[in-house]
Amino acid sequence: MNISINENFENYHEDFIKGLSKREAAYAGAILVTGVAIYSIGLYLLGLPSQICTYLLIPFCLPIGVLGFYKNHGMTFIQWYRRMSEIHGSPPYVYKTEYLLEIEEGGSGEPEQKTAQEETEIYFDSLDIA
């Protein structure tokens, strides 16, 4: 007996209902429940026309849809937002040359000749991004 499997089984999309993953199906259910609730409140309790009720549910359902279905570089919206907050929150690294340091200190701007003993070595650590 020969059972064929997908060669790229590690990146295989897990289907739960109609091609949606469990997470996407849960968010689709939340969108449906929210939309029905807003539509019913507007139509039956407030007496608004059907078109107005439909337009009113968009601002409530759209953010839920973005959180559930939007992916950027394989990350969900929440993961992407955390990564961007982490990147923008880190301090920038500025490299100042000896020439700029001398100008800031009030020097002539001409770099001085250094001997071999005065020169310093700079080592940069590698960044492991995983």
C-alpha positions in Angstrom: 0.0 0.0 0.0 1.4 3.4 -1.0 0.1 6.6 0.7 1.2 9.8 -1.0 1.8 12.9 1.2 2.6 16.4 0.3 6.3 17.0 -0.2 6.1 20.4 1.5 4.2 19.1 4.6 5.9 21.5 7.0 4.2 24.5 5.3 1.0 22.7 4.7 -2.1 24.9 5.4 -4.2 23.2 8.1 -7.9 23.2 6.9 -10.6 23.2 9.5 -13.8 24.3 7.8 -14.0 25.2 4.1 -10.3 26.0 3.7 -10.1 28.1 6.9 -7.8 27.3 9.8 -9.3 27.1 13.3 -8.1 30.6 14.1 -9.6 32.1 10.9 -12.9 30.1 11.5 -13.1 31.6 15.0 -12.7 35.1 13.7 -15.2 34.5 10.9 -17.7 33.4 13.5 -16.9 36.5 15.6 -17.5 38.7 12.5 -20.8 36.9 11.8 -22.1 37.2 15.4 -21.0 40.9 15.7 -22.6 41.7 12.3 -25.9 40.0 13.2 -26.0 41.7 16.6 -25.4 45.2 15.2 -27.8 44.7 12.4 -30.5 43.4 14.7 -30.1 46.2 17.2 -30.3 48.9 14.5 -33.2 47.3 12.6 -35.4 46.2 15.5 -34.6 48.3 18.5 -33.7 51.6 16.8 -36.0 51.2 13.7 -33.3 52.2 11.2 -33.5 51.3 7.5 -31.8 48.1 6.3 -29.1 50.0 4.4 -28.1 52.2 7.3 -27.8 49.1 9.5 -25.6 47.4 7.0 -23.3 50.5 6.9 -23.2 50.7 10.7 -21.8 47.2 11.1 -18.8 47.8 8.9 -16.8 49.7 11.5 -17.4 47.0 14.0 -16.7 44.0 11.7 -13.8 45.3 9.8 -11.2 45.4 12.7 -12.2 41.9 13.6 -11.6 40.8 10.0 -8.2 42.5 9.9 -7.1 40.8 13.1 -8.2 37.4 11.9 -7.2 37.3 8.2 -4.5 39.9 7.5 -1.0 38.6 7.3 2.2 40.5 6.5 5.4 38.5 5.9 3.7 35.5 7.4 2.9 37.3 10.7 -0.6 38.1 12.0 -1.5 41.7 12.5 -0.8 41.5 16.3 2.6 39.8 15.7 3.4 42.4 13.1 2.4 45.3 15.3 4.5 44.0 18.2 7.5 43.6 15.9 7.1 47.2 14.6 6.7 48.6 18.1 9.9 46.8 19.1 11.8 48.1 16.1 10.6 51.7 16.5 11.2 51.6 20.3 14.8 50.6 20.0 17.4 53.5 20.1 19.2 54.3 16.8 22.9 53.6 16.7 24.9 56.5 15.4 28.5 56.2 14.4 30.5 59.4 14.7 33.9 59.6 13.1 36.9 61.1 14.7 36.7 64.1 12.3 33.2 64.9 13.6 34.2 64.5 17.2 37.0 67.0 16.8 34.7 69.5 15.2 32.2 69.2 18.1 35.0 69.7 20.6 36.1 72.9 18.9 39.2 71.5 17.1 40.5 72.5 13.8 38.8 69.8 11.9 42.1 68.4 10.7 42.6 64.8 11.8 45.8 64.2 13.7 48.2 61.5 12.7 48.2 58.7 15.2 50.9 56.2 15.9 50.3 52.5 15.7 50.0 52.3 19.5 47.3 54.9 19.7 45.0 53.3 17.1 42.1 51.3 18.5 40.5 48.3 17.0 36.7 48.2 16.7 34.9 44.8 16.6 31.3 44.5 15.5 29.2 41.7 16.9 27.2 39.8 14.4 23.4 40.1 14.5 21.6 36.7 14.6 18.2 37.4 13.2 15.9 34.4 13.4 
